[in-house]
Amino acid sequence: MKSKGFLYGTLILVGAGLITKILGFVYRIALSRIIGDEGMGLFQMAFPILVFTIVVTTAGLPVAISKLVSEAEAKNETERIRSILIVSIFIVVITSVLITSFVLLFAPWIAKTLLTDQRAVYALLGIAPIIPIIAISSIFRGYFQGRQNMSPYAMSTIIEQTVRIFTVLILATILLPYGVEYAAAGAMIGMVIGEFAGLLYLLYSFKRDAGRPKLRKLSFAKKQHSQQWRESLRDLLRLAIPVTTSRLVGSFSYAIEPIVVSQSLALAGIATAAATGLYGQLEGMAIPLVFFPSFITYALSVSLVPAISEAAAQNNTRLVSHRLQQAVRLNLIVALPSALLMYMLAEPLSILLYRQTDVARLIQIMAPFTVLHAMQGPFASVLQGLDNAKAPMRNSIIGAVVKTILIFALASQPELGIDGVALAINCGIVIVTTLHFIDILKVISFRLPLKDLGKLCVATAATGLVTYTCIHMEHWTLFAQTAAGFFGSLSIYALCLVSLSLIRKDDVRRIPYVGKWMAKCLPH
C-alpha cells in the first residue's frame, strides 16, 4: 500500500506538472512573440536573481517540513505539526521581508553593474513582491507533501499557471508600447498575481483540511510550547541547511550566469543588445523547450524524499532500491524519446513556435544531455532521503564551478559565442549526474535496469524512424510534417511500450482517476 501511495502521489504530480508545463510553455511562446528576443532577455536576466532569493528565503524548508510532518503524522503528534508550521512561517516572514527589501533597494545597481543592462531594473522591481508569496506557499506545500496529500499541491500549481498565462500576456501587451523593458516588467507582475492565486488556494485547502492543526491556538500558550518550538527550529535547521546549501549553490550559479554570459559575450565582441537577445534565445526559448519533460523529474523528486526516508527508517534497503528502480524506469521512458524528438524536430519546432531557426542549433546541442539531466533530481532525493544530503551539496558545488568556468572560457570565443554557454551547461549536467550516481552506489546496492534499457532503445529507435519518415515527406507543409512526426512517433512508442512489456496493466491501473478504465483497454 505504501508503494502504491508513492506511485499514486507521483502520478498526480506528473499530471499536474504536464498541465502546468503545457500552459507555461504556451505563455512563453506567446510572450516571446510579444516582447521579442530583447524582452525575453530582460525577463530571463531578472529570473535567476529571483530563483536565488527564493532559495535563500525558503532555506530548504519544504523538504524539511515534508519529512518532519510525515514523521509526526505517523506518531499522531498534532502539537508537533503545529509548532513546525508556526516556526516555519516565522522564519520565512522574517527572511522574505529582508530579502524583498534588499532587492527593491539594490535593483538599480544589480541591473546596471551585474546584469550590464539598466533596462532590467524594471523586471527586478516587478518580480520582487513574489518572494514572500512563494515563501509562504512553500510551507503549505511542504505540509501537504508530508501528509502525502498531493492534490492541493498539484491543484495550486495549475491555478497559479492558469492565472499567470492571462495576466502575463495581458500586462506585457498593455505595457509594450512604452518599451520592451516595461513589457518585461509587466510579465513579472503577472507572475506575482498568478503565484498569489495559487497561495489563496493552498490556504483554502488548509482551512478545509479536517486534520489540520489550529495555528491560532498556539499564540495563547507561547511559554508552554517554547521548548517544543526550540526543538522544531533545531530539527528544521538540521534538515534544511544541507538542502539549502545544495540548492543555494545551484541558484547562485544560475543567478550569476547572465552576468558571466553577458561579460563573456562582450569579450567575444558581441554588443549588449545582441548579447541580451542571444541569452533570451537560450534561456527563454531553447531551454524551456528542451527541458519540457522535467516535470516528471520534479514529481519524482517531491515524492521520493518521504518515500525513501520511510524505507530507510525501516532499514528496508530492498524497498529503497525498488523505489529508485521505479524512478529511473519512469524517467527513462520519458527522457529517451523526448531527447530524440527534440533533436530531430528542433528546426521545425523553432520555426513554428518562435519564427526563427537560430534556436534550433541550441536545442540540438542540449537535447542529448536531457537524459542525464532527468536523473539528477531523483538521485539527489534518494541521497537526501538516506540522510546523505552533503553528497548532493558537494556535487552541486563541483558542477557549478566547472560550468561557470567553462561558460567564461567558451562563450568568450567568437567562434562559439552563445553555443559555448550551451556546451558548458551540458558539461555541468554530466559531472553532477555522474557524481550523484557514484555516491548512490556507495550507500545502496543498485543496478541499472539493463534489460528494460535495451527495450527502451528499441522503442526509441522505432520512434525516430517514424519521425524521420514524416519530416521528409515531400509536398507536406511544415506543420503537417511536424505534427505527423510528433503524434505518429508517440503512437508507435506507446505501442512499443505495451508490446515490449515496458508498461504493464498494473502500472496503468495505478494512474489516478482514469487508470482502471485505461487498464481495460490493454491486453492481459
Order of alpha helices (4+ residues) and beta strands (2+ residues): alpha-alpha-alpha-alpha-alpha-alpha-alpha-alpha-alpha-alpha-alpha-alpha-alpha-alpha-alpha-alpha-alpha-alpha-alpha-alpha-alpha-alpha
